[in-house]
Amino acid sequence: MEESDENLVILLDVDPQRGYTVLVDQYLGFVYKVAHSKLFGICSKEDIEEFVSDIFYEFYCNRNKINLEKGSVKALLAVFTKRRAINLFHKKTKGDKDISLYDDNLQNLLIDKENVEDQILGSEARMQLIEAVKGLGYPDCEILIRKHYLGQTMREISVDLDLKRKTVEKRYERALKKLRKVIGGRENE
């Protein structure tokens, strides 16, 4: 039987071992799916499994910082996993002289796959975009990541973030406007 978020947080506090077991049982598949989607082709299956174990352990170690007002346990795990996966992705690909490994995972973002100069410029633009998205703060950053990086629908995002669908749609539109301003401002400087 699935524990509610409130009960799970209480269980993590009152009986940490049992709470950890319930946390892993309840969210292992979800966390693995998120990690696999970000790290496939970069890490081996064993590395991804170890990464997932580390996610649960680190989340467990920070259990006293869980704030359900910021989102559900599932949403917090998703953000936590994505951020750690992105960091690991960049760490694994940073020193790689062969840019194709990075770009094969992001083919849909490339305009001209044959031009190496365009690939490098595209990579730098993506890094600027990532920084701009992070600068939006919660929940706007989370909405954009879920929409464009995880491919979730507005309905799924509204459920995961416990916000009304119209609120998510409005925040999404405003976040895109802010991003256009920030990115446009950087290009014009």
C-alpha positions as CSV (number, residue, x, y, z in Angstrom):
1,M,0.0,0.0,0.0
2,E,1.3,3.4,-1.0
3,E,2.0,5.8,1.8
4,S,0.8,9.4,1.6
5,D,3.6,12.1,1.5
6,E,2.8,13.3,5.0
7,N,2.9,9.7,6.4
8,L,6.1,9.0,4.6
9,V,7.8,12.1,6.0
10,I,6.6,11.2,9.5
11,L,7.8,7.6,9.0
12,L,11.2,8.8,7.9
13,D,11.5,10.8,11.1
14,V,10.0,8.3,13.5
15,D,11.3,5.0,12.1
16,P,14.1,6.0,9.6
17,Q,14.9,2.5,8.5
18,R,11.3,1.6,7.7
19,G,10.8,5.0,6.1
20,Y,13.8,4.5,3.9
21,T,12.5,1.1,2.8
22,V,9.0,2.5,2.0
23,L,10.6,5.5,0.2
24,V,12.7,3.2,-2.0
25,D,9.8,0.7,-2.6
26,Q,7.5,3.5,-3.6
27,Y,9.7,5.5,-5.9
28,L,12.5,3.3,-7.1
29,G,11.0,2.8,-10.6
30,F,10.3,6.5,-11.0
31,V,13.7,7.6,-9.9
32,Y,15.4,5.0,-12.1
33,K,13.3,6.1,-15.1
34,V,14.3,9.8,-14.6
35,A,18.0,8.9,-14.1
36,H,18.0,6.5,-17.1
37,S,16.5,9.1,-19.4
38,K,19.2,11.6,-18.5
39,L,22.2,9.2,-18.3
40,F,21.6,6.6,-20.9
41,G,24.5,6.4,-23.3
42,I,26.7,8.3,-20.9
43,C,26.8,5.8,-18.0
44,S,26.6,2.1,-17.8
45,K,23.6,0.3,-16.4
46,E,25.6,-0.4,-13.2
47,D,26.6,3.3,-12.9
48,I,23.0,4.4,-13.3
49,E,21.9,1.9,-10.6
50,E,24.6,3.2,-8.3
51,F,23.6,6.7,-9.1
52,V,20.0,5.9,-8.1
53,S,21.1,4.3,-4.9
54,D,23.1,7.5,-4.1
55,I,20.0,9.6,-4.9
56,F,18.0,7.7,-2.3
57,Y,20.7,7.8,0.3
58,E,21.3,11.5,-0.1
59,F,17.6,12.2,-0.1
60,Y,17.3,10.1,3.1
61,C,20.2,12.0,4.7
62,N,18.4,15.3,4.0
63,R,15.0,14.0,5.2
64,N,14.8,16.7,7.8
65,K,14.8,19.3,5.1
66,I,11.8,17.9,3.2
67,N,9.2,20.7,2.7
68,L,6.0,19.4,1.3
69,E,4.8,23.0,0.7
70,K,7.4,23.1,-2.1
71,G,6.1,20.0,-3.8
72,S,5.3,16.3,-3.3
73,V,7.9,13.7,-2.4
74,K,7.7,12.5,-6.0
75,A,8.3,16.1,-7.3
76,L,11.1,16.7,-4.9
77,L,12.8,13.4,-5.9
78,A,12.3,14.3,-9.6
79,V,14.0,17.7,-9.2
80,F,16.7,16.2,-7.0
81,T,17.4,13.3,-9.4
82,K,17.4,15.6,-12.5
83,R,19.8,18.1,-11.0
84,R,22.2,15.4,-9.9
85,A,21.9,13.7,-13.3
86,I,22.6,16.9,-15.2
87,N,25.6,17.5,-13.0
88,L,26.9,14.0,-13.7
89,F,26.1,14.3,-17.4
90,H,28.2,17.5,-17.6
91,K,31.0,16.0,-15.5
92,K,31.2,12.9,-17.8
93,T,31.0,14.9,-21.0
94,K,33.0,18.0,-20.0
95,G,36.5,16.8,-21.0
96,D,35.3,14.9,-24.0
97,K,36.9,16.3,-27.1
98,D,34.4,14.4,-29.3
99,I,31.3,16.5,-29.1
100,S,29.2,13.9,-30.9
101,L,28.5,12.0,-27.7
102,Y,26.9,15.1,-26.1
103,D,25.0,16.0,-29.3
104,D,23.7,12.5,-30.0
105,N,21.7,12.8,-26.8
106,L,20.4,16.2,-27.8
107,Q,19.8,15.7,-31.6
108,N,16.4,17.4,-31.5
109,L,18.1,20.6,-30.3
110,L,20.6,20.8,-33.2
111,I,19.8,22.7,-36.3
112,D,22.9,21.7,-38.5
113,K,24.3,18.4,-37.4
114,E,27.1,18.5,-40.0
115,N,28.7,21.8,-38.9
116,V,31.0,21.4,-35.8
117,E,31.2,25.2,-35.3
118,D,27.4,25.4,-35.1
119,Q,27.4,22.4,-32.7
120,I,29.9,24.2,-30.3
121,L,27.9,27.4,-30.5
122,G,24.7,25.5,-29.9
123,S,26.3,23.8,-26.9
124,E,27.3,27.2,-25.4
125,A,23.8,28.6,-26.1
126,R,22.3,25.6,-24.3
127,M,24.5,26.2,-21.3
128,Q,23.3,29.9,-21.2
129,L,19.7,28.7,-21.5
130,I,20.2,26.3,-18.6
131,E,21.5,29.1,-16.4
132,A,18.6,31.3,-17.4
133,V,16.1,28.6,-16.6
134,K,17.7,28.0,-13.2
135,G,17.5,31.8,-12.6
136,L,13.7,31.7,-12.9
137,G,13.3,30.0,-9.5
138,Y,10.7,27.6,-8.3
139,P,8.1,26.7,-9.7
140,D,8.8,28.3,-13.0
141,C,12.1,26.5,-13.5
142,E,10.5,23.2,-12.5
143,I,7.6,23.7,-15.0
144,L,9.9,24.4,-17.9
145,I,12.1,21.4,-17.1
146,R,9.2,19.1,-16.7
147,K,7.6,20.4,-20.0
148,H,10.7,20.5,-22.2
149,Y,13.1,18.1,-20.6
150,L,10.8,15.4,-19.3
151,G,8.1,15.9,-21.9
152,Q,5.3,16.0,-19.3
153,T,1.9,17.5,-20.2
154,M,0.5,20.5,-18.4
155,R,-1.9,18.2,-16.6
156,E,0.9,16.0,-15.4
157,I,2.9,18.9,-14.2
158,S,-0.1,20.4,-12.4
159,V,-0.7,17.1,-10.6
160,D,3.0,16.6,-9.7
161,L,3.4,20.2,-8.4
162,D,-0.1,20.3,-6.8
163,L,-1.0,23.4,-8.7
164,K,-4.1,24.2,-10.8
165,R,-3.6,23.5,-14.5
166,K,-4.4,27.2,-15.4
167,T,-1.8,28.3,-12.9
168,V,0.8,26.1,-14.5
169,E,-0.2,27.3,-18.0
170,K,0.1,31.0,-16.9
171,R,3.4,30.5,-15.1
172,Y,4.7,28.6,-18.2
173,E,3.8,31.5,-20.5
174,R,5.3,34.1,-18.2
175,A,8.5,32.0,-17.7
176,L,8.9,31.8,-21.5
177,K,8.5,35.6,-21.8
178,K,11.1,36.1,-19.1
179,L,13.5,33.7,-20.8
180,R,13.1,35.4,-24.1
181,K,13.9,38.7,-22.4
182,V,17.0,37.3,-20.7
183,I,18.3,35.4,-23.7
184,G,17.5,38.3,-26.0
185,G,19.2,40.7,-23.6
186,R,22.3,38.6,-23.6
187,E,22.4,38.4,-27.4
188,N,22.1,42.2,-27.7
189,E,24.9,43.0,-25.2
